Amino acid sequence: MKARGRPPRRPGRLAALLPAGAGTAARTPFVLLIVVLLGSGLITLLLLNSALNQGSFELSRLEKKTDDLTDEQQALQQEVDGYSAPDALEKRARKLGMVPGGNPAFLMPDGTVRGKPSVATGEETALSAPAEPSRKGLTPFAGPSATPSPTTHGR
């Protein structure tokens, strides 16, 4: 039985539209293009991965250097703190021949003198400094509330 409404198939007409034997020759450049693209993509990924690894090694090296420098800074800060401690300052001052000062006097902006000055006395030599700091002759700073002296300096 024949199908109605359709013309009969003619294999000769379709064969004329498709060239014979050109199927494998036309695919070769396309396949080569895809292989080259995939290969270059893989090589790019490999180079990117190695660059990231190199950056990671550099980062870990710099972190270790930062830790070492931080430790060195803390050690130096402890050394500075040790030199600026009051007992260490006193020991070094006594080795240099310094003695504790007497009572200070303060000159106020209006020209008045507050406090009564006294002379520093060297009761002990630099080599025979006591282990405990001597508080004899030292007075704490009383600030502006110290008793004013009636003495003024003339200009």
Number of C-alpha atoms within 10 A of each C-alpha: 3 7 7 7 6 7 8 9 8 8 8 8 9 10 10 9 8 10 9 8 8 9 10 8 9 10 10 10 11 11 11 11 11 11 12 12 12 12 12 12 12 12 12 12 12 12 12 12 12 12 12 12 12 11 12 12 12 12 12 11 11 12 12 12 12 12 11 11 12 12 12 12 12 11 12 12 12 12 11 11 12 13 13 12 10 12 14 13 13 19 19 14 14 20 15 11 14 17 19 19 16 16 16 16 14 17 12 12 7 7 13 16 19 21 20 14 13 12 11 15 12 13 11 14 13 17 11 9 17 12 8 9 12 14 9 10 13 13 11 8 11 9 10 11 8 11 12 14 13 9 12 13 8 6 4
